Amino acid sequence: MPDDETIVAGKTNPPEGVASRRQTLGMMGTAAATSMASTAMPALGAPAAPPFREPTPPPALVPRADLVNVLEYESQARRMLGPAKVAPILGSDRTVTDRITLRPRMNIPTRDLDLTMTLFGDQHFTPIIVGPMADQKRFHPDGEIATARGASAAKAAMVVSSDASVPLATIAQAVTTPLWLQVYAKGPKVKDVLAEASAAKAKAVIVTVNAGTSASGPATPASERIDWAAVDAVVKDTALPVIVKGITRPQDAKEAVARGARGVVVSNYRGGNAAALAGTLLLVAPVVQAIGDQIPVLVDGSFRRGTDILKALGFGARGVLIGRPVMWGLAAYGADGVQSVVEMLQTELARYMCMCGRPSLAAVDPSVLRVHAPLLQTRNNRG
């Protein structure tokens, strides 16, 4: 006898409210047919539908408000970009930087703290400038536009690379702070790029050259040394102030002054060798001593904290260019990340100027620094 039916008056009927097996199977067949119809095989010759895959969720980032220093932005950029994409903005060697400490001062009024500086007729909110980085859409879909907005929100000037992923004219519309352009001394179509800079109302041009020596190595081959003829051409082809970037030797700084440069950037970055940036701080003072206050000396290389920036100012630099940390903020949080990185460095610089009893940039001098004796020995041991 069927296990789900009863016999009533010679007929087999299910109890009230209970479906028979036949009815159940019928309902199952209907449901199966409906399901098969919704996932029916494509007609002969039609491409098969791709299998369904759950979308990959975006990486979970720490809220910006929870980050306590700039180095934490690097880990967020790693999480967002992955190992391959983040590689170009990683790397630094703090061997030298961490061997230089600051001397605190007490009982000096710092309530009226002033971090402003003037360069080429523009007043800058602080001596922190967003440095040039090429093709920023590698790190964020909005690229240089987001960087311009973030830098402007933080009241920082921005240097745009001539290898930008967004037209200079478009970037100029997004920025409200001084805009500079970076070009290469031997780059193609330099005249055209300089014309674009003028049209975009850029305030200065940084021309990148190769310096003559490394901070810890032999002289650079002659083929890679500064091409002063190329620098001369840039000075001739633009009315904008020209800043020579890549200076490491006092004599090169003097030559830059003689050839009409309006500023120099002490920079030891060559060929992707981020470790070479470690000794950049020690190159600032000799360059400043060589050219005095004839033209401003700026510097870039491995600045990760406000204390690093104060050390550069103590050696005589007028300002610093920040590159990779800004890209960490861009990669992880877009324009807001750029703003946060710059503002964090500004705040740290202000805090440590107060702790050292320096209420203005003019009050910062070498006496704020202590260079520890093992420094040179440590670098020699590293080769």
C-alpha positions as CSV (number, residue, x, y, z in Angstrom):
1,M,0.0,0.0,0.0
2,P,1.3,3.4,-0.8
3,D,2.8,4.9,2.4
4,D,1.2,8.3,2.0
5,E,-2.4,7.4,0.9
6,T,-5.5,6.0,2.6
7,I,-8.4,3.9,1.1
8,V,-11.8,5.5,1.2
9,A,-14.8,3.7,-0.4
10,G,-12.6,1.7,-2.6
11,K,-10.6,4.7,-3.7
12,T,-7.1,5.8,-2.8
13,N,-7.2,9.4,-1.5
14,P,-4.7,11.4,0.5
15,P,-5.6,12.7,3.9
16,E,-6.9,16.2,4.1
17,G,-4.1,18.7,3.9
18,V,-1.6,16.1,2.8
19,A,-0.3,16.0,-0.7
20,S,0.1,12.6,-2.4
21,R,3.5,11.5,-3.6
22,R,2.2,11.9,-7.2
23,Q,1.2,15.5,-6.4
24,T,4.5,16.2,-4.7
25,L,6.4,14.8,-7.6
26,G,4.3,16.8,-9.9
27,M,5.1,20.0,-8.0
28,M,8.8,19.1,-8.0
29,G,8.7,18.5,-11.7
30,T,7.1,21.9,-12.3
31,A,9.7,23.6,-10.2
32,A,12.5,21.7,-12.0
33,A,11.1,22.6,-15.4
34,T,10.9,26.3,-14.4
35,S,14.5,26.2,-13.1
36,M,15.7,24.5,-16.3
37,A,13.9,27.0,-18.4
38,S,15.7,29.9,-16.6
39,T,19.1,28.2,-17.2
40,A,18.3,26.6,-20.5
41,M,21.2,25.6,-22.7
42,P,21.8,28.2,-25.4
43,A,20.7,27.5,-28.9
44,L,23.2,25.5,-31.1
45,G,26.0,27.8,-32.1
46,A,25.3,30.5,-29.4
47,P,28.0,31.2,-26.9
48,A,27.6,29.6,-23.5
49,A,26.8,32.0,-20.6
50,P,29.8,32.4,-18.3
51,P,29.5,30.8,-15.0
52,F,28.3,33.1,-12.2
53,R,31.1,34.3,-9.9
54,E,30.6,36.3,-6.8
55,P,32.2,39.8,-7.3
56,T,35.5,40.3,-5.5
57,P,34.9,42.7,-2.6
58,P,37.1,45.8,-2.4
59,P,39.9,45.5,0.1
60,A,38.9,46.7,3.6
61,L,40.8,49.8,4.5
62,V,41.4,51.3,7.9
63,P,39.4,54.5,8.2
64,R,41.7,57.5,7.7
65,A,40.8,58.9,11.1
66,D,42.4,55.8,12.7
67,L,45.8,56.3,11.0
68,V,48.3,57.9,13.3
69,N,51.3,58.5,11.1
70,V,52.2,58.7,7.4
71,L,53.9,55.3,7.4
72,E,50.5,53.7,8.0
73,Y,49.3,55.0,4.7
74,E,51.9,52.8,3.0
75,S,50.3,49.7,4.3
76,Q,46.9,50.9,3.1
77,A,48.3,51.5,-0.3
78,R,49.8,48.0,-0.4
79,R,46.4,46.6,0.5
80,M,44.6,48.6,-2.2
81,L,47.1,48.1,-5.1
82,G,48.7,44.8,-4.5
83,P,52.4,43.9,-4.7
84,A,53.0,44.7,-8.4
85,K,51.2,48.0,-8.7
86,V,52.5,49.4,-5.4
87,A,56.1,48.6,-6.1
88,P,57.0,51.9,-7.8
89,I,56.1,53.9,-4.7
90,L,57.8,51.8,-2.1
91,G,61.3,52.0,-0.7
92,S,63.4,54.2,1.5
93,D,66.4,54.0,3.7
94,R,66.3,55.9,6.9
95,T,69.8,55.0,8.1
96,V,71.0,58.6,8.0
97,T,67.7,60.3,8.9
98,D,67.3,58.2,12.1
99,R,70.9,59.1,13.2
100,I,70.0,62.8,13.3
101,T,68.0,63.9,16.4
102,L,66.5,67.2,17.5
103,R,67.4,69.4,20.5
104,P,64.3,70.5,22.4
105,R,64.1,74.0,24.0
106,M,61.9,75.1,26.9
107,N,60.2,78.3,28.0
108,I,60.1,79.9,24.5
109,P,56.8,81.3,23.4
110,T,55.4,79.5,20.4
111,R,51.8,80.5,20.5
112,D,52.1,82.6,17.3
113,L,53.6,79.8,15.3
114,D,54.3,80.8,11.7
115,L,55.2,78.1,9.1
116,T,54.7,80.3,6.0
117,M,57.4,80.9,3.4
118,T,57.6,82.9,0.2
119,L,58.9,81.5,-3.1
120,F,58.9,83.3,-6.4
121,G,56.4,85.8,-5.3
122,D,53.9,83.3,-3.8
123,Q,53.3,82.8,-0.1
124,H,53.2,79.1,0.9
125,F,51.2,77.9,3.9
126,T,54.1,75.7,5.0
127,P,57.4,74.6,3.4
128,I,55.9,71.3,2.3
129,I,55.3,70.9,-1.5
130,V,53.7,68.0,-3.3
131,G,56.5,66.7,-5.5
132,P,56.2,65.3,-9.1
133,M,55.2,61.7,-9.7
134,A,54.6,60.4,-13.2
135,D,51.4,58.7,-14.5
136,Q,49.4,58.9,-11.3
137,K,46.4,57.0,-12.8
138,R,48.6,53.9,-12.1
139,F,47.6,54.4,-8.4
140,H,44.1,55.9,-8.6
141,P,41.5,56.4,-11.4
142,D,41.4,60.1,-10.9
143,G,45.2,60.5,-11.0
144,E,46.6,64.0,-10.9
145,I,43.1,65.5,-10.6
146,A,42.7,63.9,-7.2
147,T,46.2,64.9,-6.1
148,A,45.5,68.5,-7.2
149,R,42.3,68.6,-5.1
150,G,43.9,67.1,-2.1
151,A,47.0,69.3,-2.3
152,S,44.8,72.4,-2.6
153,A,42.6,71.3,0.3
154,A,45.8,71.1,2.4
155,K,47.0,74.5,1.1
156,A,50.1,72.9,-0.5
157,A,51.7,73.8,-3.8
158,M,51.9,71.0,-6.4
159,V,54.5,70.0,-8.9
160,V,53.2,68.2,-12.0
161,S,55.3,65.8,-13.9
162,S,55.7,66.3,-17.6
163,D,54.7,62.6,-17.8
164,A,51.4,63.1,-16.1
165,S,48.4,61.0,-17.0
166,V,46.1,64.0,-17.2
167,P,46.6,67.1,-19.4
168,L,48.3,70.0,-17.6
169,A,45.5,72.4,-18.5
170,T,42.9,70.1,-16.8
171,I,45.1,69.8,-13.7
172,A,45.4,73.6,-13.6
173,Q,41.6,73.9,-13.4
174,A,41.5,71.6,-10.3
175,V,44.3,73.3,-8.3
176,T,43.9,76.4,-6.2
177,T,47.5,76.6,-4.9
178,P,50.7,77.4,-6.8
179,L,51.3,75.0,-9.6
180,W,54.8,74.1,-10.8
181,L,55.8,71.9,-13.8
182,Q,58.7,69.3,-13.8
183,V,60.5,68.6,-17.1
184,Y,63.6,66.6,-18.0
185,A,66.6,68.4,-19.4
186,K,66.9,65.9,-22.2
187,G,63.2,65.2,-22.6
188,P,61.4,65.4,-26.0
189,K,59.4,68.5,-27.0
190,V,60.6,70.5,-24.1
191,K,59.5,73.8,-25.8
192,D,56.0,72.5,-26.2
193,V,55.8,71.5,-22.6
194,L,57.1,74.9,-21.5
195,A,54.5,76.6,-23.6
196,E,51.8,74.5,-21.9
197,A,53.2,75.5,-18.5
198,S,52.9,79.2,-19.4
199,A,49.3,78.7,-20.7
200,A,48.4,76.9,-17.5
201,K,49.7,79.8,-15.4
202,A,52.4,77.6,-13.8
203,K,54.5,79.5,-11.3
204,A,57.8,77.7,-11.8
205,V,59.5,75.0,-13.8
206,I,61.7,72.3,-12.3
207,V,64.2,70.8,-14.7
208,T,65.4,67.4,-13.6
209,V,69.1,66.6,-14.4
210,N,71.4,63.8,-13.3
211,A,73.8,64.8,-10.5
212,G,77.5,64.2,-10.7
213,T,78.1,62.0,-7.7
214,S,76.3,59.7,-5.4
215,A,76.2,60.2,-1.6
216,S,78.0,57.0,-1.0
217,G,79.5,55.9,-4.3
218,P,81.9,56.8,-7.1
219,A,81.4,59.6,-9.6
220,T,78.6,59.3,-12.1
221,P,79.8,58.5,-15.6
222,A,80.3,61.7,-17.7
223,S,77.5,60.6,-20.0
224,E,75.1,61.0,-17.0
225,R,76.3,64.2,-15.6
226,I,74.5,67.5,-15.7
227,D,73.9,68.6,-19.3
228,W,74.2,72.4,-18.6
229,A,73.4,73.2,-22.3
230,A,70.0,71.6,-21.8
231,V,69.5,73.7,-18.7
232,D,70.5,76.8,-20.6
233,A,67.9,75.9,-23.3
234,V,65.1,75.7,-20.6
235,V,66.2,79.0,-19.0
236,K,66.1,80.6,-22.5
237,D,62.8,79.1,-23.6
238,T,60.7,80.2,-20.6
239,A,60.1,83.3,-18.6
240,L,59.1,81.2,-15.6
241,P,61.6,80.7,-12.7
242,V,63.7,77.6,-13.4
243,I,64.7,75.3,-10.6
244,V,67.4,72.7,-11.2
245,K,66.6,69.3,-9.6
246,G,69.3,66.7,-9.1
247,I,72.0,68.8,-7.4
248,T,74.3,67.0,-5.0
249,R,77.5,69.0,-5.1
250,P,78.3,72.5,-4.1
251,Q,80.0,73.2,-7.4
252,D,76.9,72.2,-9.3
253,A,74.9,74.5,-7.2
254,K,77.2,77.4,-8.0
255,E,77.0,76.5,-11.7
256,A,73.2,76.5,-11.5
257,V,73.3,80.1,-10.1
258,A,75.7,81.2,-12.8
259,R,73.4,79.8,-15.5
260,G,70.3,81.6,-14.4
261,A,68.6,79.1,-12.2
262,R,66.2,80.6,-9.6
263,G,66.4,77.7,-7.3
264,V,67.8,74.2,-6.8
265,V,66.5,70.9,-5.5
266,V,69.1,68.7,-3.7
267,S,68.1,65.2,-4.9
268,N,70.1,62.0,-5.1
269,Y,67.5,59.9,-6.8
270,R,68.8,58.2,-9.9
271,G,67.6,55.2,-11.9
272,G,65.0,54.0,-9.3
273,N,67.6,53.7,-6.6
274,A,65.5,54.7,-3.6
275,A,68.2,53.7,-1.1
276,A,70.4,56.5,-2.5
277,L,68.0,59.0,-1.1
278,A,69.1,58.0,2.4
279,G,72.1,60.3,2.4
280,T,70.3,63.3,0.8
281,L,70.0,65.2,4.1
282,L,73.8,65.3,4.5
283,L,74.1,67.0,1.1
284,V,71.9,69.9,1.9
285,A,74.3,71.9,4.2
286,P,77.3,72.0,1.8
287,V,75.0,73.2,-1.0
288,V,73.5,75.9,1.2
289,Q,77.0,77.0,2.3
290,A,78.1,77.2,-1.3
291,I,75.4,79.5,-2.6
292,G,74.3,81.2,0.6
293,D,71.0,82.9,0.2
294,Q,71.4,83.7,-3.5
295,I,68.7,81.3,-4.5
296,P,66.5,79.0,-2.4
297,V,67.6,75.4,-1.8
298,L,64.8,72.7,-1.7
299,V,65.3,69.0,-1.1
300,D,63.5,65.7,-1.6
301,G,64.1,62.1,-0.5
302,S,62.6,59.8,2.1
303,F,60.6,62.3,4.1
304,R,58.2,60.4,6.1
305,R,57.7,62.4,9.3
306,G,57.5,66.0,10.3
307,T,60.7,65.5,12.2
308,D,62.4,64.6,8.9
309,I,61.3,67.9,7.4
310,L,62.5,69.9,10.4
311,K,65.9,68.2,10.0
312,A,66.1,69.4,6.4
313,L,65.2,72.9,7.4
314,G,67.8,72.8,10.1
315,F,70.4,72.0,7.5
316,G,69.3,75.1,5.6
317,A,66.7,73.9,3.1
318,R,63.8,76.3,2.4
319,G,61.4,73.6,1.7
320,V,60.8,69.9,0.9
321,L,59.2,68.0,-1.9
322,I,57.0,65.0,-0.8
323,G,56.4,62.3,-3.4
324,R,55.8,58.7,-2.4
325,P,53.8,59.3,0.8
326,V,51.4,61.5,-1.2
327,M,50.9,58.6,-3.6
328,W,50.2,56.3,-0.7
329,G,47.3,58.6,0.3
330,L,46.2,58.9,-3.3
331,A,46.1,55.1,-3.8
332,A,44.2,54.3,-0.7
333,Y,41.8,57.2,-0.3
334,G,42.0,59.5,-3.3
335,A,42.0,63.2,-2.9
336,D,41.1,62.9,0.8
337,G,44.1,60.7,1.3
338,V,46.4,63.3,-0.3
339,Q,45.0,66.0,1.9
340,S,45.4,63.8,5.0
341,V,49.0,62.9,4.3
342,V,50.0,66.5,3.7
343,E,48.1,67.8,6.7
344,M,49.6,65.1,9.0
345,L,53.1,66.2,8.0
346,Q,52.2,69.9,8.4
347,T,50.9,69.2,11.9
348,E,53.9,67.1,12.9
349,L,56.3,69.8,11.7
350,A,54.4,72.5,13.7
351,R,54.4,70.3,16.8
352,Y,58.2,69.7,16.7
353,M,59.0,73.3,15.9
354,C,57.2,74.2,19.1
355,M,59.0,71.5,21.1
356,C,62.3,72.8,19.8
357,G,61.4,76.4,20.6
358,R,61.3,77.6,17.0
359,P,58.2,79.7,16.4
360,S,59.0,80.5,12.7
361,L,61.0,79.0,9.9
362,A,63.4,81.9,10.2
363,A,64.2,80.6,13.7
364,V,65.2,77.2,12.5
365,D,69.0,76.8,12.2
366,P,71.6,74.0,12.6
367,S,71.6,74.3,16.4
368,V,68.3,72.5,16.4
369,L,70.1,69.3,15.2
370,R,72.4,66.8,16.7
371,V,74.2,64.5,14.2
372,H,75.4,61.4,16.0
373,A,79.0,60.3,15.7
374,P,78.4,56.7,14.5
375,L,76.6,58.1,11.4
376,L,79.5,58.0,8.9
377,Q,80.8,54.7,10.3
378,T,77.3,53.2,9.9
379,R,77.1,54.3,6.2
380,N,80.6,53.1,5.5
381,N,79.8,49.7,6.9
382,R,76.8,49.5,4.6
383,G,79.0,50.1,1.6
